[in-house]
Amino acid sequence: MNFLEVKEVSKAFVNHQALSNVSLEVPEGKIFGLLGPNGAGKTTLIRIINNITLPDTGEILFNGESLKPEHVQHIGYLPEERGLYKKMKTGEQALYFAQLRGLKRHEAMKRLKYWFQKFEIESWWNKKVEELSKGMQQKVQFIVTILHEPKLLIFDEPFSGFDPINVNLLKQEILNLKEKGSTIIFSTHNMASVEELCDNIALINNSKKVLDGDVQEIKQQFKLNVFDLHFKGRFDKFSASISTDYKIEEVRQENGHTICRTKLLNGSTTNQLISSMLPHGELVGMNEVIPSVNDIFIRVVENENKLQVAEQVK
């Protein structure tokens, strides 16, 4: 079941088309990566989902209903540009935002105490926000975002300003929220985090959706028939005998054997490749090279940009 559906949404500003007929399906209880280069249209879409701005055309369905202003109470949004008041005390401000989200004071205090203790930040309660580091402010804003236990969470670059230890802390909390049933939209340029956290992704480029689907299925879709062969023996003789059905792309030495990255061509098979190698040594191991989300991101965006330039030239 899809918790959020974006149906043919378009949005234009003066001299700029931010979104062009974008459609997305965000499955319930999953982490959905919203990806794209700077200026692609991601932030505009997030603002539309949050009812900050309206689409020119199209529709957003929130848990099966057409998106309404009252649905915002069920959304937690951590924007890339943080919104804490610098002169206000940290605890006072967190309590203020919690009550804005509909929590009674007693319940808000109870939940804040739990999270401040969990993140080991009780001593920050009476400090002004401007006294905190960027990472400390980020922790507070994360708490404020999730405190009212919204059905939909939107994190825009949530790890900005964090050291590796605190990045791991937040990643674990995001996974915990998923386990408890939250649906999460995760927007970032850190593709390694996408690999770790996301079940599904969508890629927006130049206002249009150019790719979406299950992460593992997309990675399988983009693999290039490339294999790493771990080889012991006379690699020089093997490479000299290799046919035009294979292309050696990279060779490196590791743990006393040769790792040969080879692309299969002309419909050749791994069995044929192994057979051609065995007369010259021993095959220690072999694994298929699966492209990373980062590799796929770059390939798709570059191809789309080339197509766009070609269309403009016509």
TORLOTI-122766 format. One record per residue (C-alpha): residue number from 1; residue in one letter; z, y, x. Coordinates in steps of 0.5 Angstrom, whole numbers, plus 500, padded with zeros to 3 digits. Layout:
REM TORLOTI-122766
> num;residu;up;north;east
> NUM;A;Z;Y;X
...
This chain:
REM TORLOTI-122766
> num;residu;up;north;east
> 1;M;500;500;500
> 2;N;498;507;502
> 3;F;504;512;502
> 4;L;499;518;504
> 5;E;492;519;502
> 6;V;488;525;504
> 7;K;481;525;500
> 8;E;475;529;503
> 9;V;480;535;505
> 10;S;476;541;507
> 11;K;479;548;510
> 12;A;475;554;513
> 13;F;478;560;516
> 14;V;474;566;518
> 15;N;468;564;522
> 16;H;472;557;523
> 17;Q;471;550;520
> 18;A;478;547;521
> 19;L;477;541;517
> 20;S;470;538;514
> 21;N;471;532;508
> 22;V;477;529;512
> 23;S;479;522;509
> 24;L;485;518;511
> 25;E;490;513;509
> 26;V;497;512;512
> 27;P;500;506;510
> 28;E;507;506;507
> 29;G;513;504;513
> 30;K;508;505;519
> 31;I;507;509;524
> 32;F;501;513;524
> 33;G;498;517;530
> 34;L;494;523;528
> 35;L;490;524;535
> 36;G;485;529;537
> 37;P;483;535;542
> 38;N;486;542;542
> 39;G;483;545;536
> 40;A;480;539;532
> 41;G;484;540;526
> 42;K;490;536;526
> 43;T;495;542;525
> 44;T;491;545;519
> 45;L;492;538;516
> 46;I;499;537;518
> 47;R;500;544;514
> 48;I;496;542;508
> 49;I;501;536;508
> 50;N;507;540;508
> 51;N;504;545;503
> 52;I;504;551;508
> 53;T;497;552;506
> 54;L;492;549;501
> 55;P;485;546;502
> 56;D;479;549;500
> 57;T;477;542;497
> 58;G;479;535;497
> 59;E;486;532;495
> 60;I;492;529;498
> 61;L;496;524;494
> 62;F;503;523;496
> 63;N;506;516;494
> 64;G;501;515;489
> 65;E;501;522;486
> 66;S;497;529;487
> 67;L;501;533;492
> 68;K;506;538;489
> 69;P;511;543;492
> 70;E;517;539;490
> 71;H;514;533;495
> 72;V;516;538;501
> 73;Q;523;536;499
> 74;H;521;528;501
> 75;I;518;531;508
> 76;G;521;532;515
> 77;Y;517;536;519
> 78;L;518;537;527
> 79;P;513;542;529
> 80;E;510;543;536
> 81;E;512;550;536
> 82;R;520;550;535
> 83;G;523;554;529
> 84;L;531;554;531
> 85;Y;534;561;531
> 86;K;536;563;538
> 87;K;542;567;536
> 88;M;545;563;531
> 89;K;550;557;533
> 90;T;548;550;533
> 91;G;552;547;528
> 92;E;552;552;523
> 93;Q;544;552;524
> 94;A;544;545;523
> 95;L;548;545;517
> 96;Y;544;551;514
> 97;F;538;547;514
> 98;A;541;541;512
> 99;Q;543;544;505
> 100;L;536;548;505
> 101;R;534;540;504
> 102;G;538;539;498
> 103;L;544;536;502
> 104;K;551;538;499
> 105;R;556;541;505
> 106;H;560;535;505
> 107;E;555;530;506
> 108;A;551;534;511
> 109;M;557;535;515
> 110;K;558;527;515
> 111;R;551;526;517
> 112;L;551;531;522
> 113;K;557;529;525
> 114;Y;554;522;526
> 115;W;548;524;529
> 116;F;551;529;534
> 117;Q;556;524;536
> 118;K;550;519;537
> 119;F;546;524;541
> 120;E;553;526;545
> 121;I;552;533;543
> 122;E;558;534;540
> 123;S;560;540;545
> 124;W;554;544;543
> 125;W;556;545;536
> 126;N;559;552;537
> 127;K;554;554;542
> 128;K;548;559;541
> 129;V;541;556;541
> 130;E;539;560;546
> 131;E;544;557;551
> 132;L;541;550;550
> 133;S;536;548;554
> 134;K;529;546;551
> 135;G;530;539;551
> 136;M;537;540;548
> 137;Q;534;544;542
> 138;Q;529;539;541
> 139;K;535;534;540
> 140;V;538;539;535
> 141;Q;531;540;531
> 142;F;530;532;531
> 143;I;537;531;528
> 144;V;535;537;523
> 145;T;528;534;521
> 146;I;531;527;519
> 147;L;538;528;517
> 148;H;536;528;509
> 149;E;533;522;510
> 150;P;526;524;508
> 151;K;520;519;505
> 152;L;515;522;510
> 153;L;516;524;517
> 154;I;511;528;521
> 155;F;513;529;529
> 156;D;508;534;532
> 157;E;509;533;540
> 158;P;516;530;539
> 159;F;517;529;546
> 160;S;516;536;549
> 161;G;521;538;554
> 162;F;524;531;555
> 163;D;526;528;561
> 164;P;524;520;561
> 165;I;531;518;559
> 166;N;531;522;553
> 167;V;524;520;551
> 168;N;526;513;551
> 169;L;532;515;546
> 170;L;527;519;541
> 171;K;522;513;541
> 172;Q;528;508;540
> 173;E;530;513;534
> 174;I;523;513;531
> 175;L;522;506;531
> 176;N;529;505;528
> 177;L;527;510;522
> 178;K;520;506;521
> 179;E;525;499;521
> 180;K;529;503;515
> 181;G;523;504;511
> 182;S;520;511;513
> 183;T;513;513;514
> 184;I;511;517;520
> 185;I;506;521;522
> 186;F;506;522;530
> 187;S;501;527;533
> 188;T;501;527;540
> 189;H;496;528;547
> 190;N;501;523;550
> 191;M;496;516;549
> 192;A;502;512;552
> 193;S;506;514;547
> 194;V;501;512;542
> 195;E;500;505;545
> 196;E;508;504;544
> 197;L;509;507;537
> 198;C;503;507;533
> 199;D;501;502;528
> 200;N;495;505;526
> 201;I;491;512;528
> 202;A;486;517;526
> 203;L;482;521;531
> 204;I;479;528;529
> 205;N;474;532;533
> 206;N;471;538;531
> 207;S;474;538;524
> 208;K;471;531;523
> 209;K;475;524;523
> 210;V;471;520;528
> 211;L;475;514;528
> 212;D;481;511;524
> 213;G;484;504;523
> 214;D;489;499;526
> 215;V;490;500;533
> 216;Q;490;493;536
> 217;E;483;492;532
> 218;I;480;498;535
> 219;K;482;496;542
> 220;Q;478;490;540
> 221;Q;472;493;537
> 222;F;472;498;544
> 223;K;472;492;549
> 224;L;466;492;554
> 225;N;466;485;556
> 226;V;469;486;562
> 227;F;474;481;566
> 228;D;479;481;572
> 229;L;478;475;576
> 230;H;483;473;581
> 231;F;480;469;586
> 232;K;482;466;593
> 233;G;476;464;598
> 234;R;470;467;601
> 235;F;469;473;596
> 236;D;463;475;600
> 237;K;459;469;599
> 238;F;460;469;592
> 239;S;458;477;591
> 240;A;452;475;595
> 241;S;450;469;590
> 242;I;452;473;584
> 243;S;446;474;579
> 244;T;444;480;575
> 245;D;448;477;569
> 246;Y;454;480;572
> 247;K;456;487;575
> 248;I;462;487;579
> 249;E;465;494;578
> 250;E;471;494;582
> 251;V;474;489;588
> 252;R;481;490;590
> 253;Q;486;486;594
> 254;E;493;484;591
> 255;N;498;478;593
> 256;G;493;475;598
> 257;H;487;474;593
> 258;T;481;478;591
> 259;I;481;481;584
> 260;C;474;482;582
> 261;R;473;486;576
> 262;T;466;484;573
> 263;K;462;486;567
> 264;L;458;480;563
> 265;L;451;482;562
> 266;N;445;479;558
> 267;G;449;475;554
> 268;S;452;471;559
> 269;T;459;467;558
> 270;T;466;467;562
> 271;N;464;459;563
> 272;Q;458;461;567
> 273;L;461;466;571
> 274;I;467;461;573
> 275;S;462;456;575
> 276;S;458;461;579
> 277;M;465;463;583
> 278;L;468;456;584
> 279;P;463;453;589
> 280;H;466;459;594
> 281;G;473;459;592
> 282;E;479;458;587
> 283;L;480;461;581
> 284;V;487;463;581
> 285;G;487;467;574
> 286;M;483;471;569
> 287;N;484;476;564
> 288;E;480;480;559
> 289;V;480;488;560
> 290;I;482;491;554
> 291;P;481;499;553
> 292;S;487;503;553
> 293;V;487;508;547
> 294;N;487;514;552
> 295;D;480;510;554
> 296;I;478;510;547
> 297;F;480;517;546
> 298;I;476;520;552
> 299;R;469;515;550
> 300;V;469;517;543
> 301;V;470;525;544
> 302;E;465;525;549
> 303;N;460;521;545
> 304;E;461;526;539
> 305;N;461;532;543
> 306;K;454;530;546
> 307;L;451;528;539
> 308;Q;453;535;537
> 309;V;450;538;542
> 310;A;444;534;541
> 311;E;444;536;534
> 312;Q;444;544;536
> 313;V;438;543;541
> 314;K;434;540;535
